[in-house]
Amino acid sequence: MSSESQPATPPTTPLDAAADRRRWIALAVIMTAAFMDLVDVTIVNIAIPSIERDLGASFGAIQWITAGYALAFAAGLITGGRLGDIYGRKRLFLVGITGFTLASALCGLAGSAELLVAARLLQGATAALMVPQVLAIVHATFPAHERGKVFGLFGAIVGLGAVSGPLLGALLTEWNLFGLGWRPIFLINLPVGIAGLILGRKYITESRAPQALRLDLLGVVLVTTALLMLIYPLTRGRELDWPLWGHLCMVGSLAVFAVFVAYERYKTRKDGSPLVELSLFRVKSFAAGIAVQLTFGIALGVFFLVWTLYMQIGLGWSALRAGLTGVPFSIAVSAAAGVSVQLLVPRFGRKVLQAGALTMAAGVLIYIWEAARYGTGIHSWQMVLPLVVMGLGMGLIVAPLTDAVLSEVPREHAGSASGLISTVQQMGTALGLGLVSVVFFGTIDEERMALGPAAGDAFVDAFQNSLWWVTAVLVVIFTVMFALPKRPKQHLEGATADTLPDPAPEPESGKAPALTR
């Protein structure tokens, strides 16, 4: 055969093999950090009674221990993404994981509720530096044809981390390691964080935006203020009996967001260094994906909190039993997420995500039927069917959705885009948590709560009512998904031709740059 008929396959050199091995080790490091953060979001809830007894914490302090992390995390995510664009994603990841590890140590050693609240705020702030770099590093390290597989792994990690937190928290609290009680739920982060810092320093590739961007300080202040005005009243509203100032703050947050958007447009015209690259929203897949992320966060925020209240208070189950009950859900999410991007989305496209929304809604409806039929006498094994169906549906959504949102995002805006994705998820979750006061607690009669045995029935009724709301939100998600592209598109190394300016040229015809030592 002539040389023209032979495919041009460059030989694999030892240097290429070493570079390939290094980037997969880097992926393991950043995925472990992402898992650590996801677990930390949920692990605390299961240990709240133990913390309350040990530290003598008030209800307000307990609420801040759980909500303070989310507030600091959401407020700092966009800023963390932009800082990675400017100063380097590897550098910000290492700073974030170092701070997160130190904050975890402070949480585990806290001698008072006030110190624990402060440490949790620091944990959320440092997580906001670390988490946006994860997807940005993936985007900069792996070439387009490999990102689908990587995002499939990320979706599996998301599903596993979202549910394994309560189980891990229950085990660590019940084991009472070294007589430390609840403290190991934080101290377990120390060896993981230290290993991540050492390996990340060695194996992660440094990347940053090719243009000389500057930090948008006023934009940081505006978006942080708007987020706090929205999320703080939602997390404190029920405790304070929904005061007028809370409603005014939430309405006022919309005005502050509008001012933020106007200022970002001005900042773009002035020096091209806005905190949020508004031109990203001209990319249909990004704008639609952000809308789905918001509504999906609302559904998850409602479900996971009312599910915990239903099992541990309404049914009177122990933390360990409640945690073990969620294992089938976790397995189903991970299994579905692992195959959705690699096998299903390339063939069926947007229909996979829509099937996930409908499947998840079907699982919720089965759960409503079982809760009504069995009441407070329901067993863990009877929850397996609805949880598995819900988990499969969620798994079909989480991995392809991340891929769809970032597929057409240019490299120089990867950090800002990933930070915006995570912020929108947190905003949706916070909105869902706020709605729990209406859809769950709003249906519980205080007189029934005082009757002892009737209290369990009251929680069962409130759980069913909440799940009807979750079903409605999932139908909205299904509808919004029609705005996503019908077929998956190849990831673009730079901007799309019609929406965003071309980035600086990449080495080796757009391939990911070689890893540095």
FIMI-789076 format. One record per residue (C-alpha): x, y, z; residue in three letters. Coordinates in Angstrom, 3 decimals, always signed. Each point is the difference from the previous one (the first is absolute). Last residue first. Layout:
! FIMI-789076
> px_py_pz_res
> X_Y_Z_Ala
...
! end
This chain:
! FIMI-789076
> px_py_pz_res
> +6.344_+19.857_+36.477_Arg
> -1.900_+1.265_-2.978_Thr
> -2.686_-1.869_-1.840_Leu
> -0.142_+0.375_-3.729_Ala
> -2.602_+2.363_-1.357_Pro
> -3.404_-1.431_-0.917_Ala
> -0.326_-0.320_-3.733_Lys
> -1.058_+2.993_-2.064_Gly
> +2.286_-0.499_-2.963_Ser
> +3.073_-1.017_+1.988_Glu
> +0.123_+3.043_+2.270_Pro
> -3.106_+2.119_+0.451_Glu
> -0.608_+3.250_-1.835_Pro
> -1.311_+2.890_+2.147_Ala
> -3.715_-0.060_+0.257_Pro
> -2.403_+0.851_-2.826_Asp
> -2.689_+2.498_+0.908_Pro
> -3.395_-1.283_+1.101_Leu
> -3.388_-0.474_-1.565_Thr
> +0.103_-0.836_-3.698_Asp
> +3.161_-2.043_-0.239_Ala
> -0.351_-1.870_+3.208_Thr
> +2.802_+0.652_+2.390_Ala
> +3.093_-2.112_+0.426_Gly
> +0.749_-3.658_+0.632_Glu
> -3.557_-0.886_-0.915_Leu
> -1.556_-3.127_+1.377_His
> -1.685_-1.999_-2.708_Gln
> -3.743_+0.557_+0.017_Lys
> -2.585_-2.235_+1.580_Pro
> -3.234_-0.208_-1.964_Arg
> -3.341_+1.659_+0.626_Lys
> +1.671_+3.107_+1.444_Pro
> -1.569_+1.169_+3.287_Leu
> -3.084_+2.230_-0.099_Ala
> -2.280_-3.060_+0.246_Phe
> +1.621_-0.535_+3.405_Met
> -2.197_+2.761_+1.434_Val
> -3.038_-2.266_-0.340_Thr
> +1.550_-2.963_+1.820_Phe
> +1.203_+2.371_+2.735_Ile
> -3.544_+1.353_+0.419_Val
> -1.269_-3.580_+0.353_Val
> +2.717_-0.563_+2.621_Leu
> -1.234_+3.065_+1.905_Val
> -3.537_-1.395_+0.095_Ala
> +1.237_-3.349_+1.298_Thr
> +1.955_+1.760_+2.758_Val
> -3.185_+1.835_+0.990_Trp
> -1.869_-3.303_+0.223_Trp
> +2.908_-1.295_+2.076_Leu
> -0.501_+2.776_+2.546_Ser
> -3.656_-0.955_+0.495_Asn
> +0.990_-3.638_+0.547_Gln
> +2.599_+0.982_+2.596_Phe
> -2.499_+2.254_+1.801_Ala
> -2.463_-2.891_+0.263_Asp
> +2.699_-2.318_+1.375_Val
> +1.119_+2.701_+2.439_Phe
> -3.554_+0.402_+1.329_Ala
> -0.343_-3.773_+0.319_Asp
> +3.126_-0.055_+2.184_Gly
> -1.373_+2.789_+2.181_Ala
> -3.214_-1.961_+0.551_Ala
> +1.856_-2.323_+2.380_Pro
> +0.855_+2.925_+2.311_Gly
> -3.052_+2.296_-0.011_Leu
> +1.991_+3.241_+0.083_Ala
> +0.895_-0.187_-3.705_Met
> -3.687_-0.346_-0.828_Arg
> -0.649_+3.353_+1.691_Glu
> +2.865_+1.640_-1.931_Glu
> -1.600_-1.023_-3.308_Asp
> +2.676_-0.816_-2.566_Ile
> -0.768_+1.312_-3.509_Thr
> +2.202_+3.118_+0.167_Gly
> +2.870_-2.074_+1.356_Phe
> +0.283_-1.925_-3.253_Phe
> -0.962_+2.042_-3.092_Val
> +0.430_+3.442_+1.567_Val
> +3.032_-0.280_+2.277_Ser
> +1.481_-2.457_-2.496_Val
> -0.118_+2.813_-2.586_Leu
> +3.049_+1.592_+1.612_Gly
> +1.965_-3.212_-0.405_Leu
> -0.985_-0.090_-3.674_Gly
> +1.102_+3.594_-0.503_Leu
> +3.308_-0.862_+1.666_Ala
> +0.407_-3.012_-2.305_Thr
> -0.694_+2.149_-3.049_Gly
> +2.505_+2.619_+1.144_Met
> +2.577_-2.707_+0.671_Gln
> -0.457_-1.428_-3.505_Gln
> +0.186_+3.507_-1.487_Val
> +3.271_+0.584_+1.854_Thr
> +1.429_-3.300_-1.252_Ser
> -0.774_+0.852_-3.622_Ile
> +1.296_+3.563_+0.403_Leu
> +3.313_-1.265_+1.375_Gly
> +0.269_-2.393_-2.926_Ser
> -0.616_+2.862_-2.440_Ala
> +2.492_+2.365_+1.642_Ser
> +2.670_-2.686_+0.057_Gly
> -0.598_-1.051_-3.612_Ala
> +0.006_+3.569_-1.358_His
> +3.426_-0.084_-1.688_Glu
> -0.671_-3.549_-1.141_Arg
> -3.022_+0.805_-2.129_Pro
> -3.398_-1.378_+1.137_Val
> -1.723_-2.127_-2.650_Glu
> -0.111_-3.298_+1.901_Ser
> -0.273_+1.581_+3.454_Leu
> -3.784_-0.105_+0.531_Val
> -0.548_-3.210_-1.952_Ala
> +2.731_-1.923_+1.837_Asp
> -1.338_+1.050_+3.390_Thr
> -3.478_-1.081_-1.085_Leu
> +1.212_-3.338_-1.368_Pro
> +1.427_-0.965_+3.415_Ala
> -2.851_+1.096_+2.278_Val
> -3.047_-0.982_-2.065_Ile
> +0.079_-3.754_-0.657_Leu
> +1.260_-0.496_+3.551_Gly
> -3.020_+1.824_+1.401_Met
> -2.361_-2.304_-1.851_Gly
> +1.809_-3.122_+1.132_Leu
> -0.035_+1.287_+3.573_Gly
> -3.724_+0.700_-0.087_Met
> -0.721_-3.529_-1.258_Val
> +2.340_-1.468_+2.632_Val
> -1.572_+2.091_+2.771_Leu
> -3.553_-0.880_-1.041_Pro
> +0.783_-3.752_-0.021_Leu
> +2.179_-0.125_+3.146_Val
> -2.506_+1.739_+2.274_Met
> -1.791_-3.244_+0.924_Gln
> +3.308_-1.425_+1.175_Trp
> +0.300_+2.799_+2.581_Ser
> -3.331_-0.844_+1.603_His
> -3.276_+1.984_+0.066_Ile
> -2.092_-0.167_+3.166_Gly
> -0.286_+3.790_+0.320_Thr
> -2.333_+0.092_-2.996_Gly
> +0.019_-3.165_-2.128_Tyr
> -2.367_+0.990_-2.805_Arg
> +0.512_+3.758_-0.038_Ala
> +3.793_-0.233_+0.204_Ala
> -0.047_-2.695_-2.707_Glu
> -2.083_+2.112_-2.389_Trp
> +2.129_+3.122_+0.524_Ile
> +3.189_-2.042_-0.528_Tyr
> -1.377_-1.398_-3.264_Ile
> -0.731_+3.586_-1.121_Leu
> +3.564_+1.042_+0.866_Val
> +1.397_-2.909_-2.017_Gly
> -2.120_+1.024_-2.995_Ala
> +1.292_+3.577_+0.289_Ala
> +3.583_-1.321_-0.075_Met
> -0.792_-2.001_-3.119_Thr
> -1.591_+3.044_-1.644_Leu
> +3.027_+2.190_+0.753_Ala
> +2.427_-2.715_-1.130_Gly
> -1.939_-0.565_-3.220_Ala
> +0.400_+3.722_-0.675_Gln
> +3.741_-0.283_+0.546_Leu
> +0.256_-2.998_-2.316_Val
> -2.254_+1.615_-2.612_Lys
> +2.544_+2.806_-0.392_Arg
> +2.344_-2.246_-1.977_Gly
> -1.146_-3.525_-0.899_Phe
> +3.136_-1.621_-1.395_Arg
> +2.866_+2.081_+1.433_Pro
> -2.080_+0.505_+3.185_Val
> -0.500_-3.693_+0.738_Leu
> +3.371_-1.747_+0.039_Leu
> +2.766_+2.244_+1.367_Gln
> -2.034_+2.787_+1.563_Val
> -2.737_-2.146_+1.571_Ser
> +2.134_-2.976_+0.995_Val
> +1.724_+1.239_+3.181_Gly
> -2.871_+2.238_+1.033_Ala
> -2.400_-2.957_+0.034_Ala
> +2.236_-2.128_+2.214_Ala
> +0.877_+2.838_+2.401_Ser
> -3.623_+1.066_+0.460_Val
> -1.181_-3.595_+0.515_Ala
> +2.686_-0.706_+2.595_Ile
> -0.862_+3.148_+1.960_Ser
> -3.729_-0.759_-0.033_Phe
> +0.620_-3.563_+1.148_Pro
> +2.128_+1.365_+2.911_Val
> -2.648_+2.446_+1.282_Gly
> -1.549_-2.453_+2.452_Thr
> +3.419_-0.469_+1.578_Leu
> +0.104_+3.660_+1.015_Gly
> -3.478_-0.088_+1.515_Ala
> +0.881_-3.127_+1.955_Arg
> +3.219_+1.611_+1.252_Leu
> -1.731_+3.224_+1.043_Ala
> -2.546_-1.955_+1.996_Ser
> -3.590_-0.236_-1.177_Trp
> -2.878_+1.777_+1.741_Gly
> -2.308_-0.196_-3.012_Leu
> -0.918_+3.711_+0.008_Gly
> +3.197_+1.229_+1.629_Ile
> +2.828_-1.977_-1.612_Gln
> -1.699_-1.238_-3.167_Met
> -2.244_+2.926_-0.906_Tyr
> +2.475_+2.668_+1.103_Leu
> +2.748_-1.539_-2.172_Thr
> -2.311_-0.303_-3.015_Trp
> -1.242_+3.555_+0.564_Val
> +3.588_+1.269_-0.246_Leu
> +1.047_-2.111_-2.990_Phe
> -3.142_+0.685_-2.022_Phe
> -0.332_+3.770_+0.237_Val
> +3.600_+0.845_-0.833_Gly
> +0.081_-2.647_-2.746_Leu
> -3.013_+1.485_-1.781_Ala
> +1.301_+3.565_+0.347_Ile
> +3.437_-1.018_-1.300_Gly
> -1.663_-1.514_-3.084_Phe
> -1.741_+3.333_-0.642_Thr
> +3.270_+1.908_+0.097_Leu
> +2.030_-2.559_-1.959_Gln
> -2.690_-0.099_-2.707_Val
> +0.216_+3.779_-0.459_Ala
> +3.820_-0.193_-0.127_Ile
> -0.228_-2.715_-2.647_Gly
> -2.259_+2.156_-2.149_Ala
> +2.427_+2.932_+0.128_Ala
> +3.053_-2.188_-0.641_Phe
> -1.524_-1.997_-2.863_Ser
> -1.309_+3.168_-1.664_Lys
> +3.342_+1.823_-0.008_Val
> -1.053_+3.650_+0.231_Arg
> +0.108_-0.503_+3.761_Phe
> +3.783_-0.282_-0.176_Leu
> +0.089_+3.605_-1.221_Ser
> -0.741_+0.997_+3.602_Leu
> +3.547_-0.896_+1.074_Glu
> -0.462_+0.240_+3.758_Val
> +2.647_+1.854_+2.042_Leu
> +0.595_+2.429_-2.842_Pro
> +3.483_+0.568_-1.451_Ser
> -0.490_+1.447_-3.518_Gly
> +1.320_+3.470_+0.942_Asp
> -2.838_+2.522_-0.364_Lys
> -2.537_-1.771_-2.213_Arg
> +0.035_-3.129_+2.154_Thr
> -0.144_+2.060_+3.189_Lys
> -3.069_+1.861_-1.258_Tyr
> -1.743_-3.289_-0.758_Arg
> +1.045_-1.282_+3.420_Glu
> -1.422_+3.156_+1.597_Tyr
> -3.398_-0.542_-1.603_Ala
> -0.038_-3.652_+1.100_Val
> +0.954_+0.958_+3.578_Phe
> -2.663_+2.724_+0.131_Val
> -2.589_-2.604_-1.040_Ala
> +1.297_-2.406_+2.673_Phe
> -0.336_+2.807_+2.555_Val
> -3.609_+0.566_-1.072_Ala
> -0.749_-3.725_+0.308_Leu
> +1.618_-0.040_+3.449_Ser
> -2.440_+2.709_+1.084_Gly
> -2.914_-2.429_-0.272_Val
> +1.832_-2.478_+2.221_Met
> +1.047_+2.711_+2.426_Cys
> -3.527_+1.444_+0.199_Leu
> -1.399_-3.452_+0.791_His
> +2.547_-0.449_+2.778_Gly
> -0.598_+3.504_+1.338_Trp
> -3.686_-0.854_+0.405_Leu
> +0.737_-2.878_+2.372_Pro
> -0.493_-3.659_-0.990_Trp
> -0.618_-1.500_+3.454_Asp
> +3.633_+0.503_+1.108_Leu
> +0.845_-3.717_-0.127_Glu
> -1.967_-0.352_-3.245_Arg
> +1.889_+2.815_-1.721_Gly
> +3.556_-0.854_+1.036_Arg
> +1.208_-2.075_-2.976_Thr
> -2.181_+1.760_-2.561_Leu
> +0.760_+3.423_+1.475_Pro
> +3.757_-0.667_-0.390_Tyr
> -0.258_-1.395_-3.562_Ile
> -1.400_+2.979_-1.915_Leu
> +1.670_+2.981_+1.687_Met
> +3.197_-2.051_+0.311_Leu
> -0.013_-0.771_-3.735_Leu
> -0.610_+3.643_-0.938_Ala
> +2.746_+1.234_+2.326_Thr
> +2.485_-2.530_-1.382_Thr
> -0.927_+0.942_-3.577_Val
> +0.455_+3.717_+0.675_Leu
> +3.222_-0.254_+2.025_Val
> +1.677_-2.313_-2.517_Val
> -1.072_+2.253_-2.874_Gly
> +1.545_+2.937_+1.823_Leu
> +3.263_-1.939_+0.312_Leu
> +0.187_-1.166_-3.634_Asp
> +3.315_-1.832_+0.131_Leu
> +2.171_+0.714_-3.013_Arg
> +0.503_-1.954_-3.209_Leu
> +3.184_-0.179_-2.078_Ala
> -1.193_-2.209_-2.848_Gln
> +1.072_-3.642_-0.304_Pro
> -2.305_-1.048_+2.864_Ala
> +1.839_-2.308_+2.377_Arg
> +1.487_-3.468_+0.106_Ser
> +2.383_-1.869_+2.276_Glu
> +0.070_-3.760_-0.479_Thr
> -0.708_-2.175_+3.022_Ile
> +2.500_-2.760_+0.803_Tyr
> +2.484_+1.125_+2.653_Lys
> -1.863_+2.680_+1.958_Arg
> -3.184_-2.034_-0.282_Gly
> +1.706_-3.051_+1.499_Leu
> +1.201_+1.857_+3.102_Ile
> -3.161_+2.083_+0.497_Leu
> -2.330_-2.938_-0.638_Gly
> +1.884_-2.139_+2.513_Ala
> -0.303_+2.753_+2.614_Ile
> -3.702_+0.450_-0.719_Gly
> -0.798_-3.703_+0.259_Val
> +2.012_-0.372_+3.210_Pro
> -1.795_+3.014_+1.559_Leu
> -3.540_-0.515_-1.322_Asn
> -0.705_-2.771_+2.515_Ile
> +0.324_+2.669_+2.715_Leu
> -3.370_+1.496_-0.931_Phe
> -2.297_-3.019_+0.438_Ile
> +2.548_-1.141_+2.608_Pro
> -1.347_+2.663_+2.439_Arg
> -3.415_-1.574_+0.575_Trp
> +0.999_-2.135_+3.006_Gly
> +3.730_+0.316_+0.709_Leu
> +0.196_-2.984_+2.361_Gly
> +2.860_-1.453_-2.036_Phe
> -2.495_-0.657_-2.815_Leu
> -3.617_+0.426_+1.106_Asn
> -1.151_-2.821_-2.328_Trp
> -3.502_+1.489_-0.113_Glu
> +1.209_+3.428_-1.153_Thr
> +2.352_-1.375_-2.657_Leu
> -2.641_-2.399_-1.325_Leu
> -2.800_+2.579_-0.116_Ala
> +2.217_+2.592_-1.671_Gly
> +1.090_-2.529_-2.626_Leu
> -3.615_-0.907_-0.725_Leu
> -1.106_+3.656_-0.092_Pro
> +2.865_+0.926_-2.354_Gly
> -0.438_-3.003_-2.325_Ser
> -3.033_+1.573_-1.688_Val
> +1.348_+3.036_-1.863_Ala
> +3.512_-1.417_-0.267_Gly
> -1.046_-3.020_-2.050_Leu
> -2.102_+2.009_-2.421_Gly
> +2.645_+2.673_-0.482_Val
> +2.738_-2.615_-0.411_Ile
> -2.042_-1.772_-2.691_Ala
> -0.521_+3.311_-1.785_Gly
> +3.741_+0.691_+0.116_Phe
> +0.740_-3.409_-1.520_Leu
> -2.396_+0.769_-2.845_Gly
> +1.630_+3.410_-0.323_Phe
> +3.327_-1.746_-0.590_Val
> -1.467_-2.300_-2.652_Lys
> -1.563_+2.937_-1.832_Gly
> +3.220_+1.971_+0.378_Arg
> +2.106_-2.417_-2.009_Glu
> -0.843_+1.176_-3.541_His
> +0.516_+3.654_+0.910_Ala
> +3.521_-0.270_+1.340_Pro
> +0.590_-0.312_+3.763_Phe
> +2.026_+2.435_+2.089_Thr
> -1.741_+3.362_-0.488_Ala
> -3.611_-1.177_+0.399_His
> +0.937_-2.382_+2.804_Val
> +1.829_+2.817_+1.792_Ile
> -3.069_+2.255_-0.419_Ala
> -2.297_-2.742_+1.314_Leu
> +2.026_-0.297_+3.210_Val
> +1.022_+3.661_+0.307_Gln
> -3.508_+1.062_+0.980_Pro
> +0.208_-2.276_+3.108_Val
> +3.161_+1.300_+1.666_Met
> -0.523_+3.728_+0.557_Leu
> -3.638_-0.410_+1.027_Ala
> +1.096_-2.854_+2.276_Ala
> +2.172_+2.583_+1.770_Thr
> -3.027_+2.206_+0.706_Ala
> -2.176_-2.924_+1.109_Gly
> +2.627_-1.277_+2.419_Gln
> +0.573_+3.496_+1.383_Leu
> -3.734_+0.312_+0.720_Leu
> +0.112_-3.444_+1.625_Arg
> +2.907_+1.106_+2.188_Ala
> -1.942_+3.060_+1.173_Ala
> -3.054_-2.133_+0.820_Val
> +2.183_-2.486_+1.893_Leu
> +1.609_+2.794_+1.991_Leu
> -3.414_+1.334_+0.997_Glu
> -1.271_-3.460_+0.937_Ala
> +2.848_-0.455_+2.416_Ser
> +3.118_-2.128_+0.419_Gly
> +0.843_-0.340_-3.683_Ala
> +2.683_-2.645_-0.645_Leu
> -1.768_-1.814_-2.850_Gly
> -1.143_+3.249_-1.579_Cys
> +3.494_+1.499_+0.271_Leu
> +1.459_-3.103_-1.672_Ala
> -2.551_+0.287_-2.800_Ser
> +0.974_+3.666_-0.427_Ala
> +3.643_-1.036_-0.420_Leu
> -0.967_-2.566_-2.656_Thr
> -2.216_+2.455_-1.853_Phe
> +2.736_+2.644_+0.073_Gly
> +2.531_-2.393_-1.515_Thr
> -2.551_-1.265_-2.550_Ile
> -0.767_+3.566_-1.045_Gly
> +3.596_+1.168_-0.305_Val
> +0.836_-3.107_-2.039_Leu
> -3.006_+0.502_-2.275_Phe
> +0.822_+3.705_-0.356_Leu
> +3.542_-0.794_-1.153_Arg
> -1.134_-2.737_-2.378_Lys
> -2.625_+2.263_-1.517_Arg
> +2.403_+2.854_-0.700_Gly
> +0.032_+3.632_+1.127_Tyr
> -2.589_+1.529_-2.321_Ile
> -2.283_-2.852_-1.062_Asp
> +0.279_-1.556_+3.458_Gly
> -0.971_+3.319_+1.573_Leu
> -3.030_+0.041_-2.331_Arg
> -1.205_-3.392_+1.206_Gly
> +0.506_+0.909_+3.643_Gly
> -1.963_+3.224_-0.435_Thr
> -2.888_-1.924_-1.545_Ile
> +0.066_-2.463_+2.906_Leu
> +0.365_+2.431_+2.899_Gly
> -3.587_+0.841_+0.966_Ala
> -1.225_-3.562_-0.561_Ala
> +2.624_-1.547_+2.276_Phe
> -0.272_+2.601_+2.746_Ala
> -3.782_-0.419_+0.150_Leu
> +0.090_-3.790_-0.307_Ala
> +2.525_-0.323_+2.835_Tyr
> -1.955_+2.364_+2.220_Gly
> -3.200_-1.987_-0.520_Ala
> +0.982_-3.148_+1.906_Thr
> +1.904_+1.489_+2.934_Ile
> -2.234_+3.060_-0.264_Trp
> -3.104_-2.074_+0.691_Gln
> +1.660_-1.603_+3.008_Ile
> +0.913_+3.442_+1.328_Ala
> -3.615_+1.166_-0.305_Gly
> -1.260_-3.154_+1.707_Phe
> +2.371_+0.639_+2.892_Ser
> +3.179_-1.998_+0.440_Ala
> +0.770_-1.770_+3.261_Gly
> +3.290_-1.109_-1.510_Leu
> -0.323_-3.746_+0.565_Asp
> -3.791_-0.256_-0.117_Arg
> -0.439_+2.136_-3.116_Glu
> +2.923_-1.697_-1.746_Ile
> -1.519_-3.441_+0.642_Ser
> -3.425_+1.102_-1.269_Pro
> +1.603_+1.582_-3.126_Ile
> +1.999_-3.099_-1.000_Ala
> -2.155_-1.059_-2.975_Ile
> -0.136_+3.525_-1.372_Asn
> +3.793_+0.399_-0.009_Val
> +0.728_-2.581_-2.703_Ile
> -2.070_+1.734_-2.679_Thr
> +2.201_+2.852_-1.273_Val
> +3.167_-1.768_+1.140_Asp
> -0.714_-2.908_-2.334_Val
> -0.118_+2.304_-3.020_Leu
> +3.226_+1.742_+1.062_Asp
> +1.935_-3.230_+0.476_Met
> -1.363_-1.330_-3.325_Phe
> +1.285_+3.096_-1.800_Ala
> +3.407_-0.433_+1.645_Ala
> +0.066_-3.654_-1.033_Thr
> -0.918_+1.011_-3.562_Met
> +2.869_+2.531_+0.016_Ile
> +2.537_-2.623_+1.047_Val
> -1.270_-2.783_-2.271_Ala
> +0.122_+2.376_-2.963_Leu
> +3.607_+0.919_+0.821_Ala
> +0.843_-3.719_+0.008_Ile
> -1.649_-0.206_-3.419_Trp
> +2.088_+2.984_-1.134_Arg
> +3.242_-1.574_+1.181_Arg
> -0.607_-3.338_-1.733_Arg
> -0.555_+1.720_-3.349_Asp
> +3.159_+2.063_+0.446_Ala
> +1.978_-3.153_+0.820_Ala
> -1.392_-1.795_-3.048_Ala
> +0.871_+2.941_-2.244_Asp
> +3.564_+0.106_+1.380_Leu
> +0.387_-3.756_-0.516_Pro
> -0.870_+0.595_-3.675_Thr
> -3.178_-1.078_-1.731_Thr
> +0.567_-0.094_-3.715_Pro
> -1.988_+2.345_-2.190_Pro
> -2.756_-1.678_-1.957_Thr
> -0.355_+1.297_-3.532_Ala
> -2.359_-2.456_-1.584_Pro
> +1.538_-1.870_-2.949_Gln
> -1.606_+0.543_-3.373_Ser
> +2.381_+2.796_-0.961_Glu
> +3.026_-2.165_+0.844_Ser
> -0.899_-2.311_-2.780_Ser
> -1.171_-3.531_+0.613_Met
! end
